[in-house]
Amino acid sequence: MATSQHYKIKVKDLKQPDEFVTTVDRIGEYVANNLAQVIVGAAILIVIVAAIFTYSFYRTHQDRVAADHFYDALTALNSKDYKTAEEGFQALAQSGSGKLSRLAPLYVASAYIADKKPAQARDALETYIADNDHRQFKNLALVQLGVAYED
């Protein structure tokens, strides 16, 4: 048969402050004694958080603008408006940073190939392949280079 133990609570135990209460009291005392330092620290923290938020917003905005330009150029390419597509992809490749601007030279070459300009496509692809920053799409560039040489 299971026995249950009864714990006796002493008056001394009831009068002792709780750990949470003592921690809150210590924090309150520290803030009261060092109010100027706490205010300066909070202001610095707010400035840092605002700077991080602003930078994040700026990068997101840049990515959205690049995506809009890429979409416009891709729409022009699909509409067989090769000159507009070439200009759009070239502008994106020269101006931006990020994945879409690194991918734009491949689409410039695609526009050249579609516009029956294989020599320009070949030159653009050879430059793209020579650049070591474009390792992710190197195989695609080599395939397009083969198409440019065929044409």
C-alpha positions as CSV (number, residue, x, y, z in Angstrom):
1,M,0.0,0.0,0.0
2,A,1.4,3.4,-1.0
3,T,2.0,5.8,1.7
4,S,1.9,9.5,1.1
5,Q,4.2,11.8,2.9
6,H,2.9,15.0,4.3
7,Y,5.2,17.9,4.2
8,K,5.0,20.4,6.9
9,I,5.3,24.0,5.9
10,K,7.1,26.1,8.5
11,V,6.4,29.7,9.1
12,K,10.1,30.5,8.4
13,D,9.7,29.0,4.9
14,L,6.6,31.1,4.2
15,K,8.4,34.3,5.2
16,Q,11.4,33.7,2.9
17,P,11.1,35.6,-0.4
18,D,10.5,33.7,-3.6
19,E,13.5,33.4,-6.1
20,F,11.5,35.3,-8.7
21,V,10.7,38.1,-6.3
22,T,14.3,38.5,-5.3
23,T,15.5,38.5,-8.9
24,V,13.0,41.2,-9.7
25,D,14.1,43.2,-6.7
26,R,17.7,43.0,-7.7
27,I,16.9,44.1,-11.2
28,G,14.9,47.0,-9.9
29,E,17.7,48.1,-7.6
30,Y,20.2,47.9,-10.4
31,V,18.0,50.0,-12.7
32,A,17.5,52.6,-9.9
33,N,21.2,52.8,-9.1
34,N,22.3,53.0,-12.7
35,L,19.5,54.7,-14.5
36,A,21.6,56.8,-16.8
37,Q,23.6,53.8,-18.0
38,V,20.4,51.8,-18.5
39,I,18.8,54.6,-20.6
40,V,22.0,54.9,-22.7
41,G,22.1,51.1,-23.2
42,A,18.5,51.0,-24.2
43,A,19.0,53.8,-26.7
44,I,22.0,52.1,-28.2
45,L,20.0,48.9,-28.5
46,I,17.1,50.7,-30.2
47,V,19.5,52.3,-32.7
48,I,21.1,48.9,-33.5
49,V,17.7,47.2,-34.0
50,A,16.6,50.1,-36.2
51,A,19.7,49.9,-38.3
52,I,19.3,46.2,-38.8
53,F,15.6,46.6,-39.7
54,T,16.5,49.4,-42.2
55,Y,19.2,47.3,-43.8
56,S,16.9,44.3,-44.1
57,F,14.2,46.5,-45.6
58,Y,16.7,48.0,-48.1
59,R,18.0,44.6,-49.2
60,T,14.4,43.3,-49.6
61,H,13.5,46.4,-51.7
62,Q,16.6,45.9,-53.9
63,D,15.7,42.2,-54.5
64,R,12.1,43.2,-55.4
65,V,13.2,45.9,-57.8
66,A,15.7,43.4,-59.5
67,A,12.9,40.8,-59.7
68,D,10.6,43.3,-61.4
69,H,13.3,44.2,-63.9
70,F,14.0,40.5,-64.5
71,Y,10.3,39.8,-65.0
72,D,9.9,42.7,-67.4
73,A,12.9,41.5,-69.5
74,L,11.7,37.9,-69.4
75,T,8.2,39.0,-70.6
76,A,9.8,40.9,-73.4
77,L,11.8,37.8,-74.4
78,N,8.7,35.6,-74.3
79,S,6.9,38.2,-76.4
80,K,9.7,38.0,-79.0
81,D,10.7,41.6,-78.3
82,Y,14.4,40.7,-78.3
83,K,15.9,44.2,-78.3
84,T,14.0,45.1,-75.1
85,A,14.9,41.8,-73.5
86,E,18.6,42.3,-74.3
87,E,18.6,45.8,-72.9
88,G,16.7,44.7,-69.8
89,F,18.9,41.8,-69.0
90,Q,22.1,43.8,-69.7
91,A,21.0,46.6,-67.4
92,L,20.2,44.1,-64.7
93,A,23.5,42.3,-65.2
94,Q,25.5,45.5,-64.9
95,S,23.6,47.2,-62.1
96,G,22.7,44.6,-59.6
97,S,24.0,42.2,-57.2
98,G,22.2,39.0,-56.2
99,K,21.2,35.8,-57.9
100,L,19.1,37.4,-60.6
101,S,21.8,39.8,-61.7
102,R,24.2,36.8,-61.9
103,L,21.6,34.9,-64.0
104,A,20.9,37.8,-66.3
105,P,23.9,37.3,-68.7
106,L,22.6,33.9,-69.5
107,Y,19.3,35.4,-70.6
108,V,21.1,38.1,-72.6
109,A,22.7,35.2,-74.5
110,S,19.3,33.6,-74.9
111,A,17.9,36.8,-76.3
112,Y,20.9,37.0,-78.7
113,I,20.4,33.4,-79.9
114,A,16.6,34.0,-80.4
115,D,17.4,37.2,-82.3
116,K,19.8,35.3,-84.6
117,K,22.9,36.9,-83.2
118,P,25.1,33.8,-82.4
119,A,28.4,35.7,-82.4
120,Q,27.2,38.1,-79.7
121,A,25.7,35.2,-77.7
122,R,29.0,33.4,-78.0
123,D,31.0,36.4,-76.7
124,A,28.6,36.9,-73.8
125,L,28.7,33.3,-72.8
126,E,32.5,33.0,-73.0
127,T,32.7,36.0,-70.7
128,Y,30.1,34.5,-68.4
129,I,31.9,31.1,-68.2
130,A,35.3,32.8,-67.6
131,D,33.9,34.5,-64.5
132,N,34.3,32.1,-61.5
133,D,31.4,33.7,-59.6
134,H,28.9,31.9,-61.9
135,R,29.6,28.3,-61.0
136,Q,26.0,27.4,-60.3
137,F,24.9,28.0,-63.9
138,K,28.1,27.1,-65.7
139,N,26.6,23.9,-67.2
140,L,23.6,25.8,-68.6
141,A,26.0,28.4,-70.0
142,L,28.1,25.6,-71.7
143,V,24.9,24.2,-73.3
144,Q,23.9,27.6,-74.6
145,L,27.5,28.1,-75.9
146,G,27.1,24.9,-77.8
147,V,23.9,26.2,-79.4
148,A,25.6,29.5,-80.3
149,Y,28.5,27.6,-82.0
150,E,26.0,25.5,-83.9
151,D,24.2,28.6,-85.2
